[in-house]
Each structure stands twice: as C-alpha cells, then as structure tokens.
Amino acid sequence: MPTARTGARRPVNQRVLQEVAIRYFLEVARAGSVTEAAARLEVAPSAVSRQIGRLERELDTLLFERRARGMALNSAGELLAAHARRAWLDIERVTDDILALRGLRQGEVRLAATEGFAYEFLPAVVADFQARCPGIRFTLDMCLQQEVARRVREGVADVGITVSLSSESGLRVELRHPSPILAVVAPGHPLAQRRQVSLSQVLAFPLALPDATSTLRRLLDISCSRQELTLEPVITGSHLYPLIHYVAHTSAVTFCGELALRQQLHNRSVVAIALRDREMNERHFEVQTMAGRHLPDAARAFIEHLRETLSREG
C-alpha cells in the first residue's frame, strides 16, 4: 500500500512524468531490482536510484515495496506503470502513423507466442503477410503462456498468441478460436484409425506428456481427476515437439492442438484423433493485445491477416 509523505502538499512537476525518470522507473518495474535495471540501461545503480527517488518526491508517494531481494510495484506504482507504458506505446504508434502519411509501408510488430504457435504456424503466417507488406519487420519470442500475457500487458509485445482457459485482466482478446486437444499417435498405432477416443482408452498406452507448467497438462490433470484416472507418463518434457517426435517412433500417445501439428499431419508422420472428454474441448486459441491501447497500423493489419488465415483454413 502506498505511503504518503508528511507535510504540505505541493503541485506536481508534470515534466517529471515525461523524462528519463519514467524510463528508469519502467526498467526497475520490469527487472524487479535497481541493480538489474541499471545493468540493462548501462548506467550506474545510483543514477537509477536518484531518478526513482525524484519520482517519488514529486508524486509525494512511494512507488515500490522495498524487499530484501528486490523491489515490487505497490498500488501507486502499478497505476503509474500502466500510464507510462501506454504513453510510450502511443509515441511509437504516432511515429508509425506519420510514416504512413508519407506513404512508407514500414513498421515493426512484436509477437509473443507459446511454443505450439511460435514454432511452425506463426512463421508461415508472418511470411505470407510479408509477401504482401514487405516493409513490415517482426520479432517473434517463444514464451510460456503466463509470460505471453505479461509481455502484452507491459507493452513488451504488441500481440500475444496463446491458448487460454479463462479471461485475464489488462488484456483485450482480438480473436478467439476453438483449439481442442487431440490425441497424437504414430500412423501404425492401434488407435490411429479411430475418429474419436476417450482419455480412458488412451491411458491404456504409454504416455508422453508436457510438464505441469502447460495449460494442456492442467486440463489433462483436471479431466483425469474428475474421472478418477491416473496419468503415469513414460516421458515428460517442457517442450512440445520432442514429445511429438517421440510418439512418431513409439507406441506412446501425446496431446496437442491442430494448429501446432499442421506440418506433421501434412507429412503424415503422426495422426491426430479427437477426444470426446469435455475438458479436452474447452481450450481456445487467443490473439491478445493490451487493453485500452491503440495499436500501430502494422500490428492491426497483422491481426486481420491472422483472422483471414484462420477463417480460410477453418
């Protein structure tokens, strides 16, 4: 909870909200410590501390909780960080808009995506988009689901592409598309000719499962708990594609969404089978942006391209 300073209140120097202090403040908020922020900014820690102190004096309130192992935003800091991130992003958007007025088809789109989309699906979609708009540059970072949401909320990424089980604060869902979980097996597997199976049938075979950090594993655990089924994997991994390659050469079963499997299905290295269990059909593909943000034209155009791609292929 923010701690107000004592004494008579004076007018806030508004310029302090537009200067280097805000840049340093945002870096400390991201890094969680003055030392780490200073290293990223390539300045002395004392310089960062001075700017944070200046902000807190001008605003007459503390912005961070000082902890033994770093600093965390308090409620006042969260408010300032949300304002500051949008202000910096608006400057970037205006720059893009000015370039557009000059007829320059330039811009950058920063993507954050979970592995199932970042590995094959998104590179193909980006390549198709750049064939029409070659002046647009992209960065694509592969992250865990919770990291995708954090990057979008903090403005580090313009667009997040992930799977979701429920809505999250601070995010706008631009596009939502069903992404049911499928059982994945080798073409010669005993289940390969089935159109639909249940988890109870699948569990008769060796399992190759993602670790507990994934939404897919969480759904599997929920469904198995409800049905009093036991998951006993023969191999567990933090990445999806090694598990897919493993089942392609064994009698094991793994689980995945269709978008992440398109290349393997096209090559017929694996077969995907629908699951009839309710929880396996409650997951959704989402395109996320920061709530309340006015996106640059390039990011907005890419989202529309994603929408068209899914509509055409779905």
ZADREN-138049 format. One record per residue (C-alpha): residue number from 0; x, z negated, y. Coordinates in nm, 3 decimals. Layout:
<nodes>
+-----+---------+---------+---------+
| num |      xx |      zz |      yy |
+-----+---------+---------+---------+
| NUM |       X |       Z |       Y |
...
+-----+---------+---------+---------+
</nodes>
This chain:
<nodes>
+-----+---------+---------+---------+
| num |      xx |      zz |      yy |
+-----+---------+---------+---------+
|   0 |   0.000 |   0.000 |   0.000 |
|   1 |   0.149 |   0.095 |   0.343 |
|   2 |   0.282 |  -0.194 |   0.551 |
|   3 |   0.211 |  -0.168 |   0.923 |
|   4 |   0.479 |  -0.268 |   1.172 |
|   5 |   0.400 |  -0.552 |   1.413 |
|   6 |   0.382 |  -0.526 |   1.790 |
|   7 |   0.207 |  -0.298 |   2.037 |
|   8 |   0.134 |   0.050 |   1.908 |
|   9 |   0.287 |   0.343 |   2.095 |
|  10 |   0.194 |   0.714 |   2.092 |
|  11 |   0.342 |   0.910 |   1.800 |
|  12 |   0.608 |   1.164 |   1.891 |
|  13 |   0.441 |   1.472 |   1.736 |
|  14 |   0.770 |   1.666 |   1.732 |
|  15 |   0.900 |   1.438 |   1.459 |
|  16 |   0.642 |   1.591 |   1.224 |
|  17 |   0.788 |   1.939 |   1.276 |
|  18 |   1.161 |   1.874 |   1.248 |
|  19 |   1.430 |   1.816 |   0.988 |
|  20 |   1.290 |   1.469 |   0.912 |
|  21 |   0.995 |   1.626 |   0.729 |
|  22 |   1.223 |   1.845 |   0.518 |
|  23 |   1.429 |   1.543 |   0.418 |
|  24 |   1.113 |   1.339 |   0.356 |
|  25 |   0.973 |   1.604 |   0.118 |
|  26 |   1.300 |   1.625 |  -0.072 |
|  27 |   1.306 |   1.247 |  -0.124 |
|  28 |   0.944 |   1.263 |  -0.240 |
|  29 |   1.038 |   1.531 |  -0.494 |
|  30 |   1.363 |   1.372 |  -0.610 |
|  31 |   1.249 |   1.010 |  -0.614 |
|  32 |   1.570 |   0.886 |  -0.454 |
|  33 |   1.772 |   0.923 |  -0.135 |
|  34 |   2.094 |   0.993 |  -0.327 |
|  35 |   1.944 |   1.276 |  -0.534 |
|  36 |   1.771 |   1.425 |  -0.228 |
|  37 |   2.097 |   1.417 |  -0.031 |
|  38 |   2.277 |   1.598 |  -0.315 |
|  39 |   2.013 |   1.872 |  -0.321 |
|  40 |   2.021 |   1.906 |   0.059 |
|  41 |   2.405 |   1.892 |   0.064 |
|  42 |   2.411 |   1.619 |   0.328 |
|  43 |   2.521 |   1.254 |   0.331 |
|  44 |   2.273 |   0.995 |   0.194 |
|  45 |   2.299 |   0.809 |   0.525 |
|  46 |   2.165 |   1.117 |   0.706 |
|  47 |   1.860 |   1.126 |   0.478 |
|  48 |   1.802 |   0.751 |   0.522 |
|  49 |   1.816 |   0.785 |   0.901 |
|  50 |   1.554 |   1.060 |   0.902 |
|  51 |   1.321 |   0.865 |   0.673 |
|  52 |   1.362 |   0.561 |   0.896 |
|  53 |   1.287 |   0.773 |   1.201 |
|  54 |   0.966 |   0.900 |   1.048 |
|  55 |   0.852 |   0.552 |   0.953 |
|  56 |   0.927 |   0.416 |   1.303 |
|  57 |   0.739 |   0.699 |   1.474 |
|  58 |   0.438 |   0.667 |   1.242 |
|  59 |   0.453 |   0.287 |   1.253 |
|  60 |   0.415 |   0.256 |   0.878 |
|  61 |   0.620 |   0.263 |   0.560 |
|  62 |   0.600 |   0.586 |   0.359 |
|  63 |   0.776 |   0.480 |   0.038 |
|  64 |   0.778 |   0.193 |  -0.205 |
|  65 |   1.144 |   0.094 |  -0.240 |
|  66 |   1.221 |   0.027 |  -0.606 |
|  67 |   1.532 |  -0.079 |  -0.796 |
|  68 |   1.573 |   0.273 |  -0.936 |
|  69 |   1.448 |   0.492 |  -0.657 |
|  70 |   1.162 |   0.549 |  -0.417 |
|  71 |   0.797 |   0.641 |  -0.472 |
|  72 |   0.543 |   0.755 |  -0.213 |
|  73 |   0.283 |   0.498 |  -0.110 |
|  74 |  -0.067 |   0.600 |   0.005 |
|  75 |   0.051 |   0.682 |   0.360 |
|  76 |   0.340 |   0.884 |   0.217 |
|  77 |   0.105 |   1.078 |  -0.010 |
|  78 |  -0.107 |   1.174 |   0.292 |
|  79 |   0.194 |   1.289 |   0.490 |
|  80 |   0.338 |   1.479 |   0.194 |
|  81 |   0.012 |   1.669 |   0.140 |
|  82 |   0.002 |   1.767 |   0.509 |
|  83 |   0.370 |   1.865 |   0.518 |
|  84 |   0.357 |   2.078 |   0.205 |
|  85 |   0.062 |   2.276 |   0.336 |
|  86 |   0.233 |   2.319 |   0.674 |
|  87 |   0.548 |   2.466 |   0.516 |
|  88 |   0.341 |   2.690 |   0.289 |
|  89 |   0.133 |   2.813 |   0.584 |
|  90 |   0.455 |   2.915 |   0.760 |
|  91 |   0.554 |   3.119 |   0.453 |
|  92 |   0.208 |   3.280 |   0.442 |
|  93 |   0.218 |   3.376 |   0.810 |
|  94 |   0.560 |   3.536 |   0.756 |
|  95 |   0.415 |   3.745 |   0.473 |
|  96 |   0.115 |   3.839 |   0.690 |
|  97 |   0.346 |   3.958 |   0.969 |
|  98 |   0.540 |   4.172 |   0.724 |
|  99 |   0.211 |   4.319 |   0.603 |
| 100 |   0.118 |   4.412 |   0.962 |
| 101 |   0.442 |   4.609 |   0.981 |
| 102 |   0.342 |   4.796 |   0.670 |
| 103 |   0.607 |   4.636 |   0.448 |
| 104 |   0.497 |   4.572 |   0.091 |
| 105 |   0.718 |   4.270 |   0.044 |
| 106 |   0.672 |   3.914 |  -0.071 |
| 107 |   0.751 |   3.664 |  -0.341 |
| 108 |   0.526 |   3.500 |  -0.597 |
| 109 |   0.646 |   3.179 |  -0.764 |
| 110 |   0.492 |   3.124 |  -1.107 |
| 111 |   0.498 |   2.816 |  -1.328 |
| 112 |   0.360 |   2.855 |  -1.679 |
| 113 |   0.353 |   2.691 |  -2.018 |
| 114 |   0.560 |   2.848 |  -2.296 |
| 115 |   0.275 |   3.036 |  -2.463 |
| 116 |   0.219 |   3.239 |  -2.145 |
| 117 |   0.570 |   3.246 |  -1.995 |
| 118 |   0.744 |   3.389 |  -2.300 |
| 119 |   0.571 |   3.725 |  -2.353 |
| 120 |   0.230 |   3.750 |  -2.186 |
| 121 |   0.330 |   3.695 |  -1.823 |
| 122 |   0.645 |   3.911 |  -1.820 |
| 123 |   0.431 |   4.204 |  -1.934 |
| 124 |   0.164 |   4.134 |  -1.670 |
| 125 |   0.428 |   4.097 |  -1.395 |
| 126 |   0.594 |   4.425 |  -1.498 |
| 127 |   0.258 |   4.605 |  -1.484 |
| 128 |   0.187 |   4.456 |  -1.139 |
| 129 |   0.531 |   4.555 |  -1.005 |
| 130 |   0.477 |   4.911 |  -1.122 |
| 131 |   0.200 |   4.926 |  -0.857 |
| 132 |   0.367 |   4.696 |  -0.600 |
| 133 |   0.745 |   4.733 |  -0.647 |
| 134 |   0.831 |   4.535 |  -0.332 |
| 135 |   0.696 |   4.206 |  -0.470 |
| 136 |   0.952 |   3.968 |  -0.621 |
| 137 |   0.870 |   3.699 |  -0.876 |
| 138 |   1.018 |   3.377 |  -1.008 |
| 139 |   0.885 |   3.251 |  -1.341 |
| 140 |   0.954 |   2.898 |  -1.462 |
| 141 |   0.851 |   2.775 |  -1.807 |
| 142 |   0.725 |   2.416 |  -1.797 |
| 143 |   0.521 |   2.158 |  -1.981 |
| 144 |   0.151 |   2.153 |  -1.891 |
| 145 |   0.175 |   1.846 |  -1.666 |
| 146 |   0.480 |   1.992 |  -1.490 |
| 147 |   0.287 |   2.313 |  -1.412 |
| 148 |   0.018 |   2.109 |  -1.236 |
| 149 |   0.276 |   1.903 |  -1.045 |
| 150 |   0.463 |   2.211 |  -0.920 |
| 151 |   0.142 |   2.370 |  -0.796 |
| 152 |   0.024 |   2.050 |  -0.623 |
| 153 |   0.360 |   2.011 |  -0.448 |
| 154 |   0.385 |   2.377 |  -0.344 |
| 155 |   0.694 |   2.443 |  -0.557 |
| 156 |   0.492 |   2.711 |  -0.739 |
| 157 |   0.230 |   2.939 |  -0.583 |
| 158 |   0.042 |   2.996 |  -0.908 |
| 159 |   0.024 |   2.793 |  -1.227 |
| 160 |  -0.075 |   2.948 |  -1.560 |
| 161 |  -0.153 |   2.695 |  -1.829 |
| 162 |  -0.412 |   2.560 |  -2.072 |
| 163 |  -0.639 |   2.278 |  -1.971 |
| 164 |  -0.883 |   2.037 |  -2.129 |
| 165 |  -1.026 |   1.893 |  -1.806 |
| 166 |  -1.011 |   1.938 |  -1.428 |
| 167 |  -0.725 |   1.787 |  -1.225 |
| 168 |  -0.726 |   1.664 |  -0.866 |
| 169 |  -0.543 |   1.862 |  -0.599 |
| 170 |  -0.583 |   2.192 |  -0.783 |
| 171 |  -0.811 |   2.492 |  -0.740 |
| 172 |  -0.896 |   2.683 |  -1.057 |
| 173 |  -0.883 |   3.051 |  -0.961 |
| 174 |  -0.955 |   3.182 |  -1.308 |
| 175 |  -1.073 |   3.018 |  -1.630 |
| 176 |  -1.083 |   3.195 |  -1.964 |
| 177 |  -1.158 |   3.061 |  -2.316 |
| 178 |  -0.839 |   3.005 |  -2.515 |
| 179 |  -0.946 |   2.879 |  -2.861 |
| 180 |  -0.680 |   2.756 |  -3.100 |
| 181 |  -0.619 |   2.976 |  -3.404 |
| 182 |  -0.455 |   2.906 |  -3.738 |
| 183 |  -0.141 |   3.120 |  -3.776 |
| 184 |  -0.006 |   3.225 |  -4.117 |
| 185 |   0.215 |   3.489 |  -4.278 |
| 186 |   0.042 |   3.817 |  -4.383 |
| 187 |   0.074 |   3.725 |  -4.754 |
| 188 |  -0.063 |   3.373 |  -4.714 |
| 189 |  -0.364 |   3.274 |  -4.931 |
| 190 |  -0.573 |   3.223 |  -4.615 |
| 191 |  -0.468 |   3.549 |  -4.446 |
| 192 |  -0.782 |   3.740 |  -4.542 |
| 193 |  -1.024 |   3.474 |  -4.418 |
| 194 |  -1.218 |   3.538 |  -4.096 |
| 195 |  -1.265 |   3.167 |  -4.031 |
| 196 |  -1.135 |   2.843 |  -4.178 |
| 197 |  -1.167 |   2.471 |  -4.112 |
| 198 |  -0.892 |   2.218 |  -4.049 |
| 199 |  -0.973 |   2.050 |  -4.379 |
| 200 |  -0.895 |   2.379 |  -4.559 |
| 201 |  -0.576 |   2.437 |  -4.358 |
| 202 |  -0.440 |   2.089 |  -4.431 |
| 203 |  -0.401 |   2.182 |  -4.797 |
| 204 |  -0.091 |   2.381 |  -4.691 |
| 205 |   0.241 |   2.277 |  -4.530 |
| 206 |   0.209 |   2.235 |  -4.153 |
| 207 |   0.441 |   2.343 |  -3.870 |
| 208 |   0.324 |   2.151 |  -3.563 |
| 209 |   0.409 |   2.118 |  -3.194 |
| 210 |   0.518 |   1.774 |  -3.077 |
| 211 |   0.289 |   1.516 |  -2.918 |
| 212 |   0.350 |   1.637 |  -2.558 |
| 213 |   0.143 |   1.954 |  -2.603 |
| 214 |  -0.230 |   1.986 |  -2.535 |
| 215 |  -0.259 |   2.177 |  -2.862 |
| 216 |  -0.125 |   1.881 |  -3.062 |
| 217 |  -0.352 |   1.643 |  -2.872 |
| 218 |  -0.655 |   1.848 |  -2.971 |
| 219 |  -0.540 |   1.863 |  -3.332 |
| 220 |  -0.495 |   1.486 |  -3.338 |
| 221 |  -0.841 |   1.429 |  -3.185 |
| 222 |  -1.014 |   1.661 |  -3.430 |
| 223 |  -0.832 |   1.520 |  -3.732 |
| 224 |  -0.904 |   1.163 |  -3.624 |
| 225 |  -1.276 |   1.242 |  -3.588 |
| 226 |  -1.282 |   1.393 |  -3.937 |
| 227 |  -1.054 |   1.128 |  -4.088 |
| 228 |  -0.794 |   1.391 |  -4.176 |
| 229 |  -0.420 |   1.322 |  -4.184 |
| 230 |  -0.159 |   1.551 |  -4.028 |
| 231 |   0.170 |   1.549 |  -4.218 |
| 232 |   0.392 |   1.830 |  -4.082 |
| 233 |   0.692 |   1.961 |  -4.274 |
| 234 |   0.846 |   2.069 |  -3.942 |
| 235 |   0.777 |   1.966 |  -3.581 |
| 236 |   0.913 |   2.133 |  -3.268 |
| 237 |   0.899 |   2.115 |  -2.890 |
| 238 |   0.876 |   2.495 |  -2.863 |
| 239 |   0.607 |   2.725 |  -2.995 |
| 240 |   0.790 |   3.039 |  -3.105 |
| 241 |   1.033 |   2.882 |  -3.356 |
| 242 |   0.725 |   2.746 |  -3.535 |
| 243 |   0.564 |   3.091 |  -3.539 |
| 244 |   0.880 |   3.246 |  -3.683 |
| 245 |   0.893 |   2.967 |  -3.942 |
| 246 |   0.541 |   3.032 |  -4.074 |
| 247 |   0.610 |   3.407 |  -4.084 |
| 248 |   0.861 |   3.335 |  -4.364 |
| 249 |   0.688 |   3.048 |  -4.549 |
| 250 |   0.352 |   2.932 |  -4.681 |
| 251 |   0.311 |   2.694 |  -4.385 |
| 252 |   0.043 |   2.706 |  -4.115 |
| 253 |   0.084 |   2.658 |  -3.740 |
| 254 |  -0.160 |   2.681 |  -3.449 |
| 255 |  -0.165 |   2.889 |  -3.132 |
| 256 |  -0.382 |   3.074 |  -2.880 |
| 257 |  -0.433 |   3.452 |  -2.895 |
| 258 |  -0.257 |   3.537 |  -2.566 |
| 259 |   0.067 |   3.380 |  -2.685 |
| 260 |   0.050 |   3.573 |  -3.015 |
| 261 |  -0.018 |   3.926 |  -2.899 |
| 262 |   0.325 |   4.072 |  -2.974 |
| 263 |   0.344 |   3.908 |  -3.318 |
| 264 |  -0.007 |   4.024 |  -3.404 |
| 265 |   0.078 |   4.376 |  -3.288 |
| 266 |   0.391 |   4.372 |  -3.507 |
| 267 |   0.185 |   4.224 |  -3.795 |
| 268 |   0.447 |   3.956 |  -3.852 |
| 269 |   0.170 |   3.693 |  -3.863 |
| 270 |  -0.208 |   3.672 |  -3.899 |
| 271 |  -0.438 |   3.460 |  -3.678 |
| 272 |  -0.756 |   3.304 |  -3.815 |
| 273 |  -1.040 |   3.145 |  -3.616 |
| 274 |  -1.103 |   2.773 |  -3.664 |
| 275 |  -1.461 |   2.650 |  -3.689 |
| 276 |  -1.385 |   2.293 |  -3.578 |
| 277 |  -1.545 |   2.212 |  -3.240 |
| 278 |  -1.235 |   2.074 |  -3.066 |
| 279 |  -1.034 |   2.385 |  -3.152 |
| 280 |  -1.265 |   2.589 |  -2.929 |
| 281 |  -1.270 |   2.365 |  -2.620 |
| 282 |  -0.938 |   2.470 |  -2.467 |
| 283 |  -0.921 |   2.709 |  -2.168 |
| 284 |  -0.659 |   2.932 |  -2.008 |
| 285 |  -0.641 |   2.849 |  -1.637 |
| 286 |  -0.486 |   3.004 |  -1.328 |
| 287 |  -0.429 |   2.721 |  -1.081 |
| 288 |  -0.336 |   2.705 |  -0.711 |
| 289 |  -0.306 |   2.421 |  -0.462 |
| 290 |  -0.646 |   2.302 |  -0.340 |
| 291 |  -0.709 |   2.394 |   0.023 |
| 292 |  -0.412 |   2.628 |   0.051 |
| 293 |  -0.437 |   2.980 |   0.197 |
| 294 |  -0.235 |   3.187 |  -0.047 |
| 295 |   0.001 |   3.466 |   0.064 |
| 296 |  -0.133 |   3.816 |   0.007 |
| 297 |   0.113 |   3.883 |  -0.277 |
| 298 |   0.000 |   3.576 |  -0.474 |
| 299 |  -0.367 |   3.656 |  -0.416 |
| 300 |  -0.314 |   4.016 |  -0.531 |
| 301 |  -0.136 |   3.899 |  -0.846 |
| 302 |  -0.422 |   3.664 |  -0.935 |
| 303 |  -0.665 |   3.955 |  -0.902 |
| 304 |  -0.438 |   4.162 |  -1.126 |
| 305 |  -0.444 |   3.881 |  -1.384 |
| 306 |  -0.823 |   3.875 |  -1.363 |
| 307 |  -0.843 |   4.251 |  -1.418 |
| 308 |  -0.599 |   4.234 |  -1.710 |
| 309 |  -0.798 |   3.967 |  -1.893 |
| 310 |  -1.127 |   4.143 |  -1.821 |
| 311 |  -0.991 |   4.473 |  -1.951 |
| 312 |  -0.840 |   4.323 |  -2.265 |
| 313 |  -1.111 |   4.065 |  -2.331 |
+-----+---------+---------+---------+
</nodes>
